[in-house]
């Protein structure tokens, strides 16, 4: 069972997750902060660290369900490969804009995060409903 669109989206998502985890790990290593966010520290050395943690955390919360839905749609041939590729690209773009704004909150306008969030949720909802409707039709057949 080859799922090239899902594989491509998963590959990109894996690279994105790794790039989001890296600044968290570097900060932890450089400040010897093994757990938590350092929010109780008053020196300012952990400023914006929670944003980095959330950028990674939010991605880990949303990417897996999208990939599962995408893979099932592709496997069941519910939508054309071209359509799935476009939708996967839109999701990857939405995740990227959302993540960039979380990582660089003072440099990137909040609209990037908002558009990224709304877009990714719309894609998850729309494709989830499409998958459920397809499954219901197959069960009734």
C-alpha positions as CSV (number, residue, x, y, z in Angstrom):
1,X,0.0,0.0,0.0
2,X,1.8,3.1,-1.2
3,X,0.7,6.4,0.1
4,X,3.0,8.9,-1.5
5,X,1.0,12.1,-0.6
6,X,0.8,11.0,3.0
7,X,4.5,10.1,3.0
8,X,5.4,13.5,1.6
9,X,3.3,15.3,4.2
10,X,4.7,13.1,7.0
11,X,8.3,13.7,5.8
12,X,7.7,17.5,5.8
13,X,5.9,17.3,9.2
14,X,8.8,15.3,10.7
15,X,11.3,17.9,9.6
16,X,9.1,20.7,11.0
17,X,8.7,18.9,14.3
18,X,12.5,18.3,14.6
19,X,13.1,22.0,13.7
20,X,10.6,23.0,16.5
21,X,12.1,20.6,19.0
22,X,15.7,21.8,18.4
23,X,15.4,25.3,19.9
24,X,13.7,23.8,23.0
25,X,16.6,21.3,23.5
26,X,19.3,23.9,22.9
27,X,17.7,26.2,25.4
28,X,17.4,23.5,28.0
29,X,21.0,22.5,27.5
30,X,22.4,26.1,27.6
31,X,20.4,27.0,30.8
32,X,20.5,23.6,32.5
33,X,16.7,23.6,32.7
34,X,15.8,20.0,32.4
35,X,12.0,20.3,33.2
36,X,9.3,23.0,33.1
37,X,9.4,26.4,31.4
38,X,11.5,28.4,33.8
39,X,8.5,30.7,34.3
40,X,9.4,31.0,38.0
41,X,12.9,32.4,37.1
42,X,13.0,36.2,37.4
43,X,16.4,36.7,35.6
44,X,14.7,36.8,32.1
45,X,16.9,34.0,30.7
46,X,13.8,31.9,29.9
47,X,11.9,34.7,28.2
48,X,9.9,33.4,25.2
49,X,10.8,29.8,26.2
50,X,7.2,28.8,26.8
51,X,6.4,30.0,23.2
52,X,9.0,27.6,21.9
53,X,7.6,24.8,23.9
54,X,4.1,25.5,22.7
55,X,5.2,25.8,19.1
56,X,6.4,22.2,19.3
57,X,3.6,21.0,21.5
58,X,0.9,22.5,19.2
59,X,2.4,20.8,16.2
60,X,2.5,17.4,18.0
61,X,-1.2,17.9,18.9
62,X,-2.4,18.6,15.3
63,X,-0.1,16.9,12.8
64,X,-0.8,13.3,13.8
65,X,-4.6,13.5,13.3
66,X,-4.2,15.2,10.0
67,X,-1.8,12.6,8.8
68,X,-4.1,9.8,9.9
69,X,-7.0,11.4,8.1
70,X,-4.9,12.1,5.0
71,X,-3.6,8.5,4.9
72,X,-7.1,7.0,5.2
73,X,-8.4,9.3,2.5
74,X,-5.5,8.4,0.2
75,X,-5.7,4.6,0.9
76,X,-9.5,4.6,0.3
77,X,-9.1,6.8,-2.8
78,X,-11.8,9.1,-1.5
79,X,-10.2,12.1,-3.3
80,X,-7.9,12.4,-6.2
81,X,-4.2,12.3,-5.6
82,X,-3.9,15.9,-7.0
83,X,-6.6,17.1,-4.6
84,X,-4.9,15.4,-1.6
85,X,-1.5,16.9,-2.6
86,X,-3.0,20.4,-2.7
87,X,-4.7,19.9,0.7
88,X,-1.6,18.4,2.2
89,X,0.4,21.4,0.9
90,X,-2.1,23.8,2.4
91,X,-1.9,22.0,5.8
92,X,1.9,22.1,5.7
93,X,1.8,25.8,4.9
94,X,-0.7,26.5,7.6
95,X,1.5,24.6,10.2
96,X,4.5,26.5,9.0
97,X,3.0,30.0,9.3
98,X,1.5,29.1,12.7
99,X,4.8,27.8,14.0
100,X,6.9,30.7,12.7
101,X,4.7,33.2,14.5
102,X,4.9,31.2,17.7
103,X,8.7,31.0,17.5
104,X,9.2,34.7,16.5
105,X,6.3,36.5,18.2
106,X,7.9,40.0,18.2
107,X,9.0,39.7,14.6
108,X,6.1,38.0,12.8
109,X,2.6,39.5,12.9
110,X,-0.1,37.6,14.9
111,X,-2.2,37.2,11.7
112,X,0.3,34.5,10.6
113,X,-0.6,32.4,13.7
114,X,-4.3,33.1,13.3
115,X,-4.5,32.2,9.6
116,X,-2.4,29.1,10.2
117,X,-4.6,28.0,13.1
118,X,-7.9,28.6,11.3
119,X,-6.6,26.9,8.1
120,X,-5.3,23.8,9.8
121,X,-8.5,23.4,11.9
122,X,-10.7,23.9,8.8
123,X,-8.6,21.2,6.9
124,X,-8.8,18.7,9.8
125,X,-12.6,19.3,10.2
126,X,-13.4,19.3,6.5
127,X,-11.3,16.2,5.7
128,X,-12.5,14.4,8.8
129,X,-16.1,14.9,7.8
130,X,-15.2,13.8,4.2
131,X,-13.7,10.7,5.6
132,X,-16.6,9.9,7.9
133,X,-19.1,10.4,5.1
134,X,-17.1,8.1,2.9
135,X,-17.0,5.5,5.6
136,X,-20.7,5.7,6.2
137,X,-21.4,5.3,2.5
138,X,-19.1,2.2,2.3
139,X,-20.8,0.7,5.4
140,X,-24.2,1.1,3.8
141,X,-23.2,-0.4,0.5
